[in-house]
Amino acid sequence: MDESNNIEAIPEESVDYSYALTESLTAVFPMETGLTIGNFLKSLYSRIANVDKSEEYLSRAGVSVLTDSVVKDVHRLIYELATNWPNLSEDTKTIVSEGLSSQSHLNKFIELMNNFKK
């Protein structure tokens, strides 16, 4: 079965959203290069888009990956996760961070969630 029909189209503002994320991360990590930040975002998007693996962690954070049986856009999932982040216990934050981020990007992920501008 072709699952591409079950994935929401990326909204036009996604390009701006990605740019805003990169700008935010650059401000938080001024010594990191654009390439490093880009690699982090690529890794994060890839991990969250892999619903088979990310659904467990997103669910722990109170984020459903589906809307009307359709997988939500990655940008929307990140937004919902960041919105719920302040209300999560430290243990849940640790589990979710380790599940959705690679070890090499763990600190960047936590900083993104802690400093996300909604």
Backbone torsions as a table, in degrees:
resi	resn	phi	psi	omega
1	MET	NA	134.2	178.8
2	ASP	-81.5	108.9	-176.9
3	GLU	-82.1	-7.8	-178.5
4	SER	-61.6	-24.4	178.2
5	ASN	-73.4	-14.8	-178.5
6	ASN	-94.5	3.5	-176.9
7	ILE	-106.7	130.6	179.7
8	GLU	-62.4	145.7	174.9
9	ALA	-66.5	146.0	177.8
10	ILE	-74.7	124.2	-178.8
11	PRO	-67.9	157.2	-179.3
12	GLU	-56.2	-37.1	-177.7
13	GLU	-69.5	-5.5	179.5
14	SER	-60.7	-36.7	178.9
15	VAL	-64.0	-44.9	176.5
16	ASP	-63.7	-39.1	179.5
17	TYR	-62.2	-45.8	179.2
18	SER	-62.1	-41.0	177.9
19	TYR	-63.4	-42.9	179.6
20	ALA	-63.4	-39.5	176.9
21	LEU	-62.2	-45.1	179.9
22	THR	-61.8	-43.4	178.3
23	GLU	-62.2	-41.8	178.7
24	SER	-63.3	-44.9	-179.7
25	LEU	-66.3	-37.0	178.0
26	THR	-64.2	-37.6	178.1
27	ALA	-68.3	-38.5	180.0
28	VAL	-73.8	-36.0	-178.5
29	PHE	-121.5	72.4	-173.2
30	PRO	-64.1	-19.1	-178.7
31	MET	-88.4	-7.1	-179.8
32	GLU	-83.6	146.1	177.8
33	THR	-82.4	162.5	175.2
34	GLY	-59.1	-34.9	178.9
35	LEU	-64.0	-43.2	179.7
36	THR	-64.0	-44.4	178.6
37	ILE	-64.4	-43.0	178.0
38	GLY	-61.3	-40.9	177.7
39	ASN	-63.9	-39.2	177.0
40	PHE	-61.3	-48.7	-178.7
41	LEU	-63.1	-41.6	178.4
42	LYS	-60.9	-43.7	178.6
43	SER	-64.2	-44.1	-179.8
44	LEU	-63.2	-47.6	179.5
45	TYR	-59.8	-43.1	-179.3
46	SER	-63.0	-44.4	-178.6
47	ARG	-67.2	-41.2	-179.5
48	ILE	-72.5	-35.7	179.9
49	ALA	-68.4	-21.3	176.5
50	ASN	-80.5	79.9	-171.6
51	VAL	-57.8	-33.6	-180.0
52	ASP	-57.3	-35.1	-178.8
53	LYS	-96.1	-35.6	-174.1
54	SER	-82.2	-22.6	-174.8
55	GLU	-57.6	-41.0	-180.0
56	GLU	-59.7	-44.7	-177.1
57	TYR	-73.4	-40.7	177.6
58	LEU	-64.3	-39.6	178.2
59	SER	-61.8	-40.5	176.8
60	ARG	-58.9	-29.2	-178.8
61	ALA	-93.0	7.1	177.7
62	GLY	80.8	21.9	-178.6
63	VAL	-112.4	122.4	175.2
64	SER	-88.3	135.5	-178.7
65	VAL	-82.5	-10.1	-176.8
66	LEU	-115.2	147.1	167.3
67	THR	-129.7	118.2	-179.2
68	ASP	50.5	47.3	177.8
69	SER	66.0	16.3	179.0
70	VAL	-116.9	134.5	178.6
71	VAL	-67.8	130.2	179.3
72	LYS	-69.5	153.9	175.2
73	ASP	-61.8	144.3	-179.4
74	VAL	-56.0	-41.1	-180.0
75	HIS	-61.4	-39.8	178.2
76	ARG	-66.2	-40.3	178.5
77	LEU	-62.8	-41.6	177.7
78	ILE	-63.6	-43.5	179.3
79	TYR	-60.5	-47.3	-179.0
80	GLU	-64.9	-39.1	177.0
81	LEU	-62.1	-47.3	-179.9
82	ALA	-63.8	-34.5	178.0
83	THR	-65.5	-38.7	-179.2
84	ASN	-82.5	-18.7	-172.6
85	TRP	-49.9	-48.6	-177.1
86	PRO	-61.1	-22.9	-176.8
87	ASN	-91.9	-2.8	-177.7
88	LEU	-85.1	150.2	174.7
89	SER	-70.8	160.4	178.9
90	GLU	-61.6	-37.3	177.9
91	ASP	-62.6	-44.0	179.1
92	THR	-65.6	-42.1	177.4
93	LYS	-57.8	-42.4	179.7
94	THR	-64.0	-47.1	-179.6
95	ILE	-61.6	-46.6	-179.0
96	VAL	-65.0	-44.1	-179.6
97	SER	-60.5	-46.3	-179.1
98	GLU	-69.3	-29.5	179.8
99	GLY	-78.3	-31.2	-175.1
100	LEU	-102.2	-8.1	-176.9
101	SER	-127.1	148.4	173.5
102	SER	-74.8	159.7	-179.7
103	GLN	-58.0	-37.3	-178.0
104	SER	-71.2	-17.7	-178.9
105	HIS	-113.9	9.4	-174.5
106	LEU	-57.6	-47.8	-179.1
107	ASN	-63.9	-38.0	178.5
108	LYS	-65.1	-41.2	179.4
109	PHE	-61.8	-47.8	-179.7
110	ILE	-61.6	-43.1	178.2
111	GLU	-63.0	-39.9	178.2
112	LEU	-61.1	-46.9	-179.4
113	MET	-65.5	-41.0	-177.9
114	ASN	-71.2	-24.7	-175.3
115	ASN	-118.5	17.4	-177.5
116	PHE	-66.3	131.2	178.4
117	LYS	-99.1	114.0	-177.4
118	LYS	-91.3	NA	NA
